[in-house]
Amino acid sequence: MVMKRDLKYLKLLAKSFPTIQAASTEIINLEAILNLPKGTEHFVTDLHGEHEAFSHVLRNASGVIKRKVEEVFGHTMRESEKSELCTLIYYPKEKLRLVKQKERDRELDEWYKVVLMRLVQVCSAVSSKYTRSKVRKAMPPEYEYIIQELLHESKGAEANKHDYIAAIVKTIISTGRADHFIIAICNLIKRLTIDSLHIIGDIYDRGPGAHIIMDMLGTYHNWDVQWGNHDLVWMGAAAGSQACVANVVRMCCRYANFRILEEGYGINLMPLVTFAMDVYGDDPCTIFRPKGVDAEGLNPKHARLVAQMHKAITMIQFKLEYQIIKRRREFEMEDRNLLHLIDKEKGTITINGKEYPLRDRDLQTLDPADPYALTPEEKVVIEKLTHSFEISATMARHMQLLYSHGALYLVRNSNLLYHGSVPLNEDGTFKSLVIQGKEYAGKALFDKIDQLVRQAYFDNENPASKQFGQDFIWYLWCGPVSPPFDKDKMATFERYFLADKEIQKEHKGWYNVLKNNREICEMILKEFGVEGEPSHIINGHIPVKTSKGESPIKAGGKLLMIDGGYSKAYQQETGIAGYTLIYNSYGLRLVQHESFESTQKAIEEGKDIISETKVVEFLDKRKMVRDTDMGKQLKVQIDDLKQLLVAFRKGLIR
């Protein structure tokens, strides 16, 4: 029965479906979609600027394309031929260039014929779980008709259609469009292999190419990101937080990662360079020498300059963080203010009654009478750096992507995705945080954080509100009850200036201890509205020490920790080069990757990332669209359309 209060909505719906026939046809279409297999979801995390490895994993879909090629051709092709075909799909432009250098014109035509038909077969396999409409929308417009014909006619074509297909292929080659067509169909295969991509935080820092990753994502068809602590500190810097700017620049100095600042975002580092040379020109700044892969290629003179810049921005950072801690007493981070505890003459610092010698005693910008005051020159440096972040057009474009595609967490198809933790007390209850006089815990805390992060960037009409949002983003970077951080402190000062390993320790929150408990994970899932089987938490941030026998599957399969060391800085610790997760209609597969050598070797030698796949969960019954979140939405639309049909037939709507 159609209620009168529903008529207003149904009249609006009738504008899109103005007749019984139109509404009925749409119901038939939606019902058919519900019975298609669920699309494949791809989960990655902690990319940390490793753009080459990420690009390759994106291209090979964590081995899914390789498995499709194996399914289609099995023993009918040699392994070397299947490997060549996979490489062509991953890198069509580059591979075609190599093939054309090797093959003579006559042989090239034969190669084109064979490869085109093989690509059509693979494309047919990956498109089989989608509607024709969806496949058509994914096609490049210039080849839409041709690809549709080839896909349709290649599926069990009758004998009298063979000449028709052969004529299409021959014409593609004779008109000189073979290369363009191969590139188009390879890109379509990659597009259809993965339905959605989930990045569970930390695109930024350490590696050189976070900006390149963001450019890739800008053209990717369907993706989302759950903000990590390293993403958030960049978001804070882009919003205008000076403390976040100082942290970002310090980390780039620490790893000699200037490509992202200068080439990626056009950040003017000259004020910092000039200041560092003036103040620390005679200081070797030994403990601030950069480390990591990018630092290895620096000549001694350049390495010394980077160390001087590193030291200069680090001291600026400590002073700026004091300002936030002073004006935000509710953060309860006074123990992080350490500069006033330094005895400059003795070269020591006294913490909790114990005196420690400083590893670097040349603190020229530290005034013992006012240790947290920025010098006039330091003020100029940080103001100019912050201005560069705020006016960078590329930075603004990438931040818009992070905001429009991102959030602190995501619930999708019975999986809860977040980076870091859900802060807990020792007894397993949700730990609360006071924000502007009100306590928040569990999901309410995550929702409040999400609002404040957006406020920091977008609330230009209320300076006080925007300032609080920026300060809170800094808290998310290093605060003790921050879900993406969740440690008692960030011991930046101690790691630089003190040799004592004990005082450098950062103690993780109770989530890290309790996360292996199935009941705790089920409590967290329930808090976020995820109940029933199968359901999982998919978590980034905490590297899994695979080399020491640690498993990424925890809490009886309820928790999947998939940070396996994408970042080269972590690979010695984890023993591998990252995990990814594939969730298709048959279940969950965890993919363990070895180190990626280079894009060049992948193209020239067909060297794929060596991956090991483990079935985490195999579904007894294949999951269809009707079993997904999208299916729930489609069912609601079908119910609405059925109500519209009733209204039409009863004459309530013309």
N, C-alpha and C positions, 0 to 999 in steps of 0.2 A: 504494500500500500504506500503510495506516495504522499508524504506529509506536505501540507501547504508551506511550511517553513523551508522545505527543500526546493520548492519551485523556483526560487530566485536563482539558486545555483544551477538547477537543471536548465533554466532558460539560457544561462551563459554557456553551458555545455552544448546546447542545441545550436549555437552559432558555429561551432566546429563540426557538428554532426547534425545537419538540418533535416534529415529524413530518416524514416525507419530503416531504409536500405543502408544508409551511411553508418548509422549506429550499429546495425547488425553485422555489417562487414568488419567494422573495427573490433567487435566482440570476437568474431571468428579469428581475426589476425592475432589478437592478444592471447586467446586460448591456445592457439598453435604455438606461440612463442613460449608459453609456460611449459610446454612439453619438449623443448630443446634442452640439450645438455648445458650445464652451468659453464660459463666462460672461465678461462684460466686466469688465476691471480698470481702475481709475481711479487715476492717480498724481498727487499734488500735493506741493509742498514749500515750505518757508520762508514760511509763512503770516504769521508775525510779527504776530499779533493783528488782522489785517485781516478782521474777521468778516463784514462786509457783502459784500465781494468773494468770500470763501470760500463764504458761504451761497448766493450766486447761482450760482457754479460748481458747487456741490453740487446745486442745483435743476435746472440745465440740463445737468448731466453733460458739461460741456465741449463742448456742441453736439450731443451724441448724440441728445437728444430732438428737437431741431430737424431733424436728418437723418432720424429716424424719421417725423416728421410729413410731411416732404417725400417720403419713400418711399411712404407710405400714400396721400397725396392728390395728389402731383404737380401736374399742370395742372388738376385738377378744382376747386381752390380758388384764390381770389385770394391774393396774397402778404400782403396786410393781414389776411385771415382766418386764414391760417396763423400769422402773428405773434401775433394775438389768442389763438389756441388754445394756442400755446406759453406765452404769459404766464399764461394760466389754469392750465396744468399746473404752472408754476413756483410761482405765488402764488395758489392757488385761493380762499382766504378773502378776500384783499384785492381780487382781481379781481371776485369775485362782488358785493362791496359796491359797486364802481363801476358794474357793469352794472345793478344794481337801481336805482341812482340815475337812470340814463339811460332805461331801458326801461319802458314802461307795462305793466300787468298782462297784457293780452291778448297783447302782443308778447313779453312775458317767457316765457309758456308755450311759444310757438313757438321762442324762443331755446333754452329748456331742451331741447326735443325734438331739435333739430338738434345741439346741443353734446353731449348725452348719447350719441347714436349715434356721433358723431365720436370721443369719448373711448373708447368701447368698441372702435372700430376700432384706435386707437393702442394700447390695452391689449392687444388681441389680438396685435398685431405684436410688442410687446416681451416678451410671455409665451411666444411660440412656441418659444423655445429651452430652455424648462424643462419638467420633468415637471408633470403636473396636481397632484401632491401638493405640490410645492414652491410652485407658484402659489397653491394653496389655503391653505397655511400663512402666506403673505404677506398674505392678504386680511384686512380687518377683519372680525371674527366676525359683527357684526350684518348685514353685507351679503354674506356669503360665498355663500349659496345664489343670490341674485339675480345677483351678478357672474358666478358660474359658468354660470348659465343664459344670460346675455347673451353671454358669450364663446363658449360652445359653439354656441348657435343662430345667432350672427351670422356664423359661418364657413360661407358657402354654404348658408344656410338655405333649406329648401323653401318653396314659395309658401304652403302652408297653415300655416307657422310665422310668417309675417310679422305676422299679427294677434296672435299670442301675444307676440311681441317688443314690438309697439306697445302692447299692453295693459300689459306690465310698465312700460314707460317712462311711459305715461299715469298709471298708479297711483302711481309714484314722485313725479310732479309733483302730482297731486291730493291726496296725503296730506301735502304740505308737506315732503317729505324730499329734494327735489331738491338743495338746497344741500349737505346732509350727504353725500348720495350722490356728488355731483361732487367734493367735497373728498376723500372716501375713494378714489375711483377715480384721481384725480390723484396722490395719495400712493402708490397702488399702482403706477402707471406709473413714478414716480421710483424706487420700491423695486426694480422689476424691471429697470430700464434698466442699473443698475450692480450687478454681483454682489459686488464687493469694492473697498474704498477703501484705498489705501496713502498714508500721509503720511510723507514722507522728511525729517522733522525740522523743528525750529524753529517750533513753534506759538506760542511765547511771545516777549515783548519788542517794543518799538517801537510797534506799533499798540495801540489801546485795548481790544480785545475778545478776548484769548486765553481768558478764562474763559467767554465766550459760545460760542466755538468748542468748548471742552471740553463744555459743556452740549449742544451739537448732537451731538457725537460720542457722548455718553452714551446717546442714543436711536437712533443709526445702526445699521443691521442687521449690517454686517460690515466691520470696519476694523482696521488695525494702524498703528503708528507706529514709525519708527526714530529713536531719541532724537538730537536735535541738541544742540549746545553750550548753546543758550539754554534748551532744555527741562531739560537736566541741572542747570544752576545753580539753577533753580526747584525741582527735585527735591531738591537738596542743602539748599536753604533750608527746605523742608518737613520734611526729616529732622532739622533742628536745627543745621546748620552756620552759625555766626555769620558767617564770611567770605562764604558764599553769600548769606545774608540781606543783608549790606551791599552786595554787588554788585547784587542784584536791586533793592533800594531806590534805589541810586545811578542805575541805568538808568531807573527810573521818574521820578526827579527830572530826569534829563537830557532826557527827552522830555515832561515834565509829564504823565505818564501815571499819574494817581492813581485813575482810575476802576477799574482792575483791583485795586488794593490796597484801597481803601476800600469800593467798592460790590461788587466781585467776591468778595473774600476777608475783608472786615471787619478789615483790619489797622489797628491803632491807631497813627496817626502823631503823636499829640499829644506824646509824649515827645521825638521828634525836632524837632518844630516849636518847642516851648518851649526846648529846648537851643540850637537854631540862632539863635533870636531873642536869647537871653541872651548867647551868645558872639560872634555876628557882627551884632549889632543896628546897629552903625555902619559895617559893612563892605558896600560895594555888591556884592561878590562877582561882579564883571563877567564873569570868564572862566567862571563857572559858570551863567550865564544859560541857561535851558532853550531847546531848539530843536525844530523840527518843527511839524507841523500843529496839535497840541493847544496848543503854546506860543503860537501866534499870537493866540489868543483871550484871553490873560491880560492883565489891567490891570497897569500898571507896579508897583503896590504888591504884588500877588500874585506877579508875576514875580520881584521882588526876594526875597520870602520863599522861593520855590522855590529860587532860587540859593543862599540861605543854607543851606537844608536840604541841597542838593546838595553844597555844600562840606563841611558837617559830616559827612555820611555817607561822603564820599570819604576824608577823613582817617582816620576810623574803619576803613574798609576796608583802607588801607595797613598799619595797625598789626596788624590781625587776620591779614592774609596773612603778615606776618613770623612770627607765632606758628606757622603751619603749616610754613613753609619751615624754621624752626629745628628743629622736632621731626621733620621728614621729610627728612633730609639726602639720601635716595635720590632725591628729586625733582630735585635738582641745579638749584635755582632761586635760589641766593643772589644772583645778579646782579639780581634783582627787588627786593631790599631797598635802597632809595635814600634813605630819610629821614635816615640817619646821615651822608650825604654833603653835607647842606645846611649852609651857613654862614648862620645866621639873621640875624646882624648885617649882613652884606654883601648878603643877599638873592640868593645864588647857590648853585649846586650844581656839584660837580666829579665828572664821570663819565669814566672811562678817561683821566684826566690832563687833561681839557679842562674849563674853567670856563664855565658857562652862567648867564645871568641868569634869575631866576624871574619869570614873568609875574604872579604873585601872591605878595607877600612877607608878608602878614598871616597868620601861622601861629600863632595864639594857643594852640592845643592841643598844639603841638610843644615838648617839653622837650629842649633840646640835650644835657643830661646823660643823658637816657634817652628818645631820640626815638620808640621803639616802644611806650612805656608808655601804656595807655589812662588818661585821667583818670577819677576816680570817676564824674563825670557821664556820660562816654562809655560806661562800663561799664553804667550803668543803662539808657541809651538802647538799646544793642544787646541787652541781656538782655530788655527789654520787647518790642522788635521781634521777636526770635526766639521768644518765648513766644506772640506773636500768630500767627505762622506755624504753630507747632506745634499750637495749639488750634483753628485754623480748620476747621470741619466741611466747608465747601465745598472748601477746599484738600485735605483728606484724601480726599474723594470723587474729586476730579480726579486726585490722585496715584495712587489705586488704579487708575483707568482707564489712566494712563500705564504703570503696572507690568504690569497684566494684559493690555493690548493691545500693549505695547511691548517693544523689545529694541534692542541696538546695531546689529543688522543682520538682514536677512531674505533667505532664498533661497526664491523662489517661481516655479515654472513657467519654469525656466532663466534667471531674472533674479536678480541680486544687488543688493540695495537697502541703501544706507547713506548717512549724512550726513557730509560732510567728506572723509575720506581713509582709505587704508590706508598708514600711515607707511612710507616707503622710504628706503634709502640712495642715495647718488649713483650707484652701479653698478646700481641697480634691484632689489637684494635687499631683503628685508623688514627694517625697522629694529626693533631689540629695545628693550624697556623692562624695567628691573629692578623687580620688585614683591615686596617682602618677601623679598629675597635670591634670587629666581629670575627668570631671563630669559624674556620672552614676546615673540613676534613673530607677524605674520600672523593667521590665524584663532584661534590659541591666545590671542593678546593680546585679541582681541575677546571671546572667551568668558570670559576672566578678568575683564575690565572689567564685563561683564554681571553676573557673580556679585557683584563688589564694590559695584556700584550698588544691587543688591537688599539686600545686607548692610547698607548705610548706613541703609536705611529700616526694615528688618524685624528686625534682630538685636538685640532689646532685652534679651536674656539675657546678652550679653557686651559691656559698655561699651567695652572696648578695641577689639574688632572693629568695633563700630558707629562709633567715632571714626575709625578708619583708613578705613572706607568713606566717611565724610563728607569727610575730608581728600582722599581720592582723587577724589571728585566735583569738588571745587574744582580739583584738578589737571586733570581733563578739560576744565574751563572755560578754562584758560589755560596748561596745561603744554605744553612743546615736542614731546613725543612722544604727545600726545593725538590719537587719530584724528578726533574731531569738531572739533579746533582746528588742529593741525599747523602752527604758526608758531614762530619762534625765541623770540618773547616777545609778551606783550600789553602794549603801550606806553601803558597808561592814564595813568601819571604824566607821561610825556613829552608826551602830547597835551594834557594840562591845563596843565602848568606851563612848558613850554619852547616857544619860537617856532621853533627850528631844525627844519626839515622832515626833514632827514636822520636825526636821532636818533629821530624819531617812527616811522620805517619799521619795519614788521613783515615779516620775510622768511619767505615760505611754504616749507613743506617740499618735498622732492624729488618728492613725488607730483604736485604742481602742475605741475612741469616735464615729468615723464615720462608723465603720464596720456594724452597724445596718441599714445603708442606702442602699437600693436595687440598686440605681443608682451607688453608689460607688463600690459595689461588681461587678456589670456588667462591669464597667470601668476596674476593675482589671482583670476580666476574659478576656475581649477583648484584653488587653495589652499582655496577655500570649497566645493569639490565640484561646481562647475558646469562641465560640459564639453559639447562638441558644438555643433551649429548648429540653430536660432539661439539665441544666449545673449548677455546684455548686463549691463553694470553700469549701474544707474540711480542717479544721484548728485545730492544737493542741496548746499547751503551756499555754493558759489562762484557769485556772480552772473555770468551770461553777458552780455557787453557787445554786445548785438544791434545797438545804434545804431552801433557801430564795425565792424560786419561780422562779428563773431564768431559761429560756429555752435555750437549746443548738441550737435550730433552730432560725436563725436570718435573717434579711433582706428579709422577705417574702419567706423564704425557700432557698435563694441563698447561705447562709453561714451556715455551720454546724460546731459548736465548740464542739469537742468531747473529750476534756480533762475533765473527770468527777471525777478524783481522784484515779487513780490506786495506786499512792503512799500513804501509810498509813499516811504520814506527812500531806497530804492535805484533808484527809477524814472527819475531823471535819469541815473543811471549806465548802466542797461540799455537805456533807450529804449522799454521796453514795460512791461506790468503782469503779467508772469508767464507761465510755461509750464505746461501740464499734459500728461499722456500718457494715451492710451487704447489698451488692448491687448485686442482682441476676437478672434474666431475667424478673422478674415481677416488680422490682422497688427497692426502698431504705427502709431499716428497721433500726431504731435506737434502740440499746439494752442498757438498763440501768441495771447495776449490783450492787448487794449488796455485803457486805464484804465476802471474801472467808475464811472459817475457817481454813482448812488445807487439804493437799493432803490425809493424813491418814483417816480423816473423810469422804472424798469423796469416798474413796475406801471401807472402812469398813461399812459405814452407807448409802452409796449412796447419800451423801449430795452434790448436785450440787450447783453452784452459783445461787442464786435466781435472776432471771432477768425479766425485764419488757420490752416488745417489742412494739415499736410504729412505725406505717407505716408513713414514711416521704413523700413518693411519690409512688403512684401505677400507673404503665404504662397501658394505654388503650390497647396498642398492645404489646405483649410479645417481648422483645428485643432479637434479634438473633445475631449470630456471624457477619453477614454481616453489622450490625449496630455499630460495635465496631471498635476500632483502628486496632485490628488484622484483622478484615474483610476488612478494607481499603488496608492493605498490601496484603492480599490474592487476592483481585480484581486486583491489579497491577500485581501480579504473573500470574493470569489468562490471562490478556491482553498480557503479554509478551509471554506466551505459545501460544496464538492464532496467534501472529506475527510469532512465530517460525513455526507453521503449514503452514502459508502462504508461508514462505520462503522455506519450504520443497516442497510444491506442485508446486511452480513456478520454482523449480530447482536451486534456489539461494544458497541453502545449500544441500549437499548430505545427 
